[in-house]
Amino acid sequence: PESGGRFFAGNSYGQGKVGVWALDEDRVYRGAEPFEFELEKKAHAAVFSPDNRFLFVPATGPNKVFQLVFNGEKGTVHPNQPSSAPGSRNPEDARQPRHIVFHPELGMAYTTNEREHPGAGAWRFDREKGVLESVQAVRSVPGDDEGMTTADLHLSPDGKFLYVSNRDIKNRNNPDEGRDAIALFSVNQADGLLTFVQTFPCEKIPRSFAVGLEGKRVFVSGQGDQKLGDYLVDQESGHLTRMGRHDLPGVPSWVSVIDAE
């Protein structure tokens, strides 16, 4: 949702569309016809810029992030100029952006780059023009990354660390094997570039995870083993230590942390 609470955006991966839905004064969707805009297939997420002036839609297969101008009065979008920012074309880099987050202070954004080599992308963000420029694409799997993809990503609240989930799709159906992990990157506070630190083994198929509001905990949803992992965050190093593991019903595909007050 955009920060004013009047609209939220989502995407259709199969149809390659982005939609904007209007919310009422209680921030509830009451069935109003959404505004839809066609992009390209494999559009994977839709995230407003911090100032709500723009909407960004990373797309894996096209290896780009669509850049849209958002009309906060009407709840509509139209293409920015340029209409998309290409990811790295280097076949040795992590490519195909999937999800995107914005740094709280620096003019930077970060994406999970799903494949062909999984990892994270760093993008220079022009806040005034609402455009991105790919400046770095770093792998998140040490060594051989065959059969690995990334999924979710989150910054620590202070912007010092970036976490990315690595999924082992080669061993997807074997809960006792695989290299599923949360990868840790440090964020250079001068230029926003990333440095890979290490990975921390986690629940099976971490399609989604969440960072606590104060940055002291990380919660990992295991789509493959129906577990929720609870990790303590070392505030100096960003390292994770598992504190607990809980059974979940069904096949969990998403986890979020919200302010209950």
Secondary structure, 3 states (H helix, E strand, C coil): CCCCCCEEEEEECCCCEEEEEECCCCCCCCCCCCEEEECCCCECCCEECCCCCEEEEEECCCCEEEEEEEECCCCEEEEEEEEEEECCCCCCCECCEEEEEECCCCCEEEEEECCCECEEEEEEEECCCCEEEEEEEEECCCCCCCCEEEEEEEECCCCCEEEEEEEECCCCCCCCCCCCEEEEEEECCCCCCEEEEEEEECCCCCCEEEECCCCCEEEEEECCCCEEEEEEECCCCCCEEEEEEEECCCCCCCCCCCCCC
